[in-house]
Amino acid sequence: MANLYLETAERAEPTMPLAGERKADVVVIGGGYTGLSTALHLAERGTEVVLLEAYEPGWGASGRNGGQVNPGLKHDPDTVERDVGGERGAGLVAFAGAAPAFVFDLIERLGIPCDARRCGTVRAARHPKHVERVRVTVEQWARRGAPVEFLDPAAVARATGTAQYQGALLDRRGGALNPLSYARGLARAAMRAGASVHGGTRVTGIERNGAAWRIRTASGQVSCAQVVLATNGYTDSLWPKLSRTVVPVFGAIAATEPLPAAVTRDLLPGGHVVYESGTVTVYYRLDEQRRLIIGGRGPMQEIQTPADIPHILKYARRLWPSLAEVRWTHGWGGRLGFTADQYPHVHEPADGVIACLGYCGRGVAMGTALGAALADRILKDTREFPLPITAMKPIPFHGYWPISVRAAILAGRVADSLGL
Ligand SMILES: Cc1cc2nc3c(=O)[nH]c(=O)nc-3n(C[C@H](O)[C@H](O)[C@H](O)COP(=O)(O)OP(=O)(O)OC[C@H]3O[C@@H](n4cnc5c(N)ncnc54)[C@H](O)[C@@H]3O)c2cc1C
């Protein structure tokens, strides 16, 4: 069976494909967290917004991910401040650190049923060299007053139920949710606020029409002043060269049957969500029915069953030998958008067009928070946008990404096994 969340998520609010011609202030393309959050925050402030999604809200990575609400960016706070510079760097660190709270507060305010838990995120290190990096992250966040602590090997074993780790960061700002319920809840809230959300509507063209933009689909078109491109790892050739600014990395997840108490007693007794430090990250959590949901890099193909991703099942059994006899019921995959510098990117390639993508595996919190910031920017809020707005820079030799991603994963696995 494929995506578990199709069985466990809250019901979707039905949407109809776009039909005929209409006008709007803003058209959002893509119905994941980025697009839904932008549409929601615009509609709540009285903007006429139309969201067009090729399949249905949450169809992309937003309805398939690990459900980990992680604080921060890929890079440590000091690095972000150095790379971005000045007050803006400090502002971005604060923004990314507060992104999980933004998500949990939004869920509470809108009453979205999605099994949200502020249970804390653990970043666990298997190799002594990674422990040093984790210590650095702890020290840098602690210096900024974040609720983080270092877990020594005994403490991380108590938290995870496995003795495989040499140390970890516990960050109490993070947590978990059912990702598809969350996406569907955002869609419902956006519609209630007045946004027109159309599933089954792939955008096939964006054209200038005088001062406006004309957005074409097979079943209709919309004329608008502002376009938001929120297609992340599923970016196609819609806007010239945008797809060449991100590499679609394939992630895969496996889930067990609801586990008996005898097994879960020793599995994640700390109740946190966990991701491993290293280049090729493994992440896991228990869901509300006490299924283990564990993910990592996937093959570049459609994944239908857990048997398609044996490396993940093997890895899980290595962490907890007690899983030897349990049944794996679901396996699925999705596409993450990675950028060359591992920062999310925001571009304004033409007047009235904005694109936001490339969360590098941290889009649950950052996609939602940046969606709200995009709404602010479109409404000409005077606050500075949290990320620098950059020119689109196609990644060199982008056409070779299937080869380079495979090579990078292989190199990453070797580096991780050696603790480099
Ligand atoms: C397996 C996996 C595990 C992950 N785990 C985590 C995690 O635990 N924590 C975390 O923070 N992040 C995680 N991520 C990343 C996270 O899911 C993404 O960063 C986030 O969902 C991106 O949201 P988005 O709205 O930008 O893009 P998406 O949710 O991918 O949405 C893009 C949408 O655009 C639509 N689209 C594309 N082209 C068109 C078009 N021409 N017309 C209309 N619609 C179009 C697509 O159909 C798609 O629905 C994971 C990702 C994957 C794949």
The ligand as an SDF file (V2000), in Angstrom:
LIG
                    3D

 53 58  0  0  0  0  0  0  0  0999 V2000
    9.4430   11.8210    1.7750 C   0  0  0  0  0  0  0  0  0  0  0  0
    9.5460   13.2280    2.3060 C   0  0  0  0  0  0  0  0  0  0  0  0
    9.7510   13.4360    3.6700 C   0  0  0  0  0  0  0  0  0  0  0  0
    9.8620   14.7400    4.1670 C   0  0  0  0  0  0  0  0  0  0  0  0
    9.9440   14.9240    5.5190 N   0  0  0  0  0  0  0  0  0  0  0  0
    9.9090   16.1920    6.0200 C   0  0  0  0  0  0  0  0  0  0  0  0
    9.8290   16.4120    7.4150 C   0  0  0  0  0  0  0  0  0  0  0  0
    9.6960   15.4750    8.2070 O   0  0  0  0  0  0  0  0  0  0  0  0
    9.8810   17.7080    7.8660 N   0  0  0  0  0  0  0  0  0  0  0  0
    9.9650   18.7700    7.0170 C   0  0  0  0  0  0  0  0  0  0  0  0
   10.0040   19.9160    7.4630 O   0  0  0  0  0  0  0  0  0  0  0  0
    9.9920   18.5880    5.6640 N   0  0  0  0  0  0  0  0  0  0  0  0
    9.9450   17.3370    5.1490 C   0  0  0  0  0  0  0  0  0  0  0  0
    9.9110   17.1430    3.8070 N   0  0  0  0  0  0  0  0  0  0  0  0
    9.9020   18.3360    2.9370 C   0  0  0  0  0  0  0  0  0  0  0  0
    8.5280   19.0120    2.9330 C   0  0  0  0  0  0  0  0  0  0  0  0
    7.5080   18.0680    2.7540 O   0  0  0  0  0  0  0  0  0  0  0  0
    8.5160   20.0440    1.7990 C   0  0  0  0  0  0  0  0  0  0  0  0
    9.5920   20.9420    1.9960 O   0  0  0  0  0  0  0  0  0  0  0  0
    7.2300   20.8610    1.7780 C   0  0  0  0  0  0  0  0  0  0  0  0
    6.1030   20.0300    1.7970 O   0  0  0  0  0  0  0  0  0  0  0  0
    7.2390   21.7480    0.5380 C   0  0  0  0  0  0  0  0  0  0  0  0
    5.9640   22.3400    0.4070 O   0  0  0  0  0  0  0  0  0  0  0  0
    5.6190   23.1050   -0.9210 P   0  0  0  0  0  0  0  0  0  0  0  0
    4.2500   23.6340   -0.7610 O   0  0  0  0  0  0  0  0  0  0  0  0
    6.6570   24.1200   -1.2150 O   0  0  0  0  0  0  0  0  0  0  0  0
    5.6920   22.0060   -2.0730 O   0  0  0  0  0  0  0  0  0  0  0  0
    4.8100   20.6980   -2.3370 P   0  0  0  0  0  0  0  0  0  0  0  0
    4.0760   20.2670   -1.1380 O   0  0  0  0  0  0  0  0  0  0  0  0
    5.6730   19.7030   -3.0000 O   0  0  0  0  0  0  0  0  0  0  0  0
    3.6930   21.2240   -3.3440 O   0  0  0  0  0  0  0  0  0  0  0  0
    3.9710   21.6130   -4.6590 C   0  0  0  0  0  0  0  0  0  0  0  0
    2.6840   21.4160   -5.4510 C   0  0  0  0  0  0  0  0  0  0  0  0
    2.7890   22.0790   -6.7220 O   0  0  0  0  0  0  0  0  0  0  0  0
    1.9500   21.3840   -7.6180 C   0  0  0  0  0  0  0  0  0  0  0  0
    2.3220   21.7710   -8.9950 N   0  0  0  0  0  0  0  0  0  0  0  0
    3.5210   21.6250   -9.6110 C   0  0  0  0  0  0  0  0  0  0  0  0
    3.4590   22.1160  -10.8730 N   0  0  0  0  0  0  0  0  0  0  0  0
    2.1860   22.5950  -11.0450 C   0  0  0  0  0  0  0  0  0  0  0  0
    1.5070   23.2180  -12.1360 C   0  0  0  0  0  0  0  0  0  0  0  0
    2.1090   23.4520  -13.3060 N   0  0  0  0  0  0  0  0  0  0  0  0
    0.2020   23.5690  -11.9720 N   0  0  0  0  0  0  0  0  0  0  0  0
   -0.4370   23.3410  -10.7900 C   0  0  0  0  0  0  0  0  0  0  0  0
    0.1720   22.7470   -9.7340 N   0  0  0  0  0  0  0  0  0  0  0  0
    1.4740   22.3690   -9.8530 C   0  0  0  0  0  0  0  0  0  0  0  0
    2.2100   19.9230   -7.3000 C   0  0  0  0  0  0  0  0  0  0  0  0
    1.1460   19.0930   -7.7500 O   0  0  0  0  0  0  0  0  0  0  0  0
    2.3610   19.9500   -5.7660 C   0  0  0  0  0  0  0  0  0  0  0  0
    1.1700   19.5560   -5.1020 O   0  0  0  0  0  0  0  0  0  0  0  0
    9.8020   15.8540    3.2730 C   0  0  0  0  0  0  0  0  0  0  0  0
    9.5880   15.6390    1.8980 C   0  0  0  0  0  0  0  0  0  0  0  0
    9.4520   14.3490    1.4250 C   0  0  0  0  0  0  0  0  0  0  0  0
    9.2000   14.1440   -0.0450 C   0  0  0  0  0  0  0  0  0  0  0  0
  1  2  1  0
  2  3  1  0
  2 52  2  0
  3  4  2  0
  4  5  1  0
  4 50  1  0
  5  6  2  0
  6  7  1  0
  6 13  1  0
  7  8  2  0
  7  9  1  0
  9 10  1  0
 10 11  2  0
 10 12  1  0
 12 13  2  0
 13 14  1  0
 14 15  1  0
 14 50  1  0
 15 16  1  0
 16 17  1  0
 16 18  1  0
 18 19  1  0
 18 20  1  0
 20 21  1  0
 20 22  1  0
 22 23  1  0
 23 24  1  0
 24 25  2  0
 24 26  1  0
 24 27  1  0
 27 28  1  0
 28 29  2  0
 28 30  1  0
 28 31  1  0
 31 32  1  0
 32 33  1  0
 33 34  1  0
 33 48  1  0
 34 35  1  0
 35 36  1  0
 35 46  1  0
 36 37  1  0
 36 45  1  0
 37 38  2  0
 38 39  1  0
 39 40  1  0
 39 45  2  0
 40 41  1  0
 40 42  2  0
 42 43  1  0
 43 44  2  0
 44 45  1  0
 46 47  1  0
 46 48  1  0
 48 49  1  0
 50 51  2  0
 51 52  1  0
 52 53  1  0
M  END
$$$$
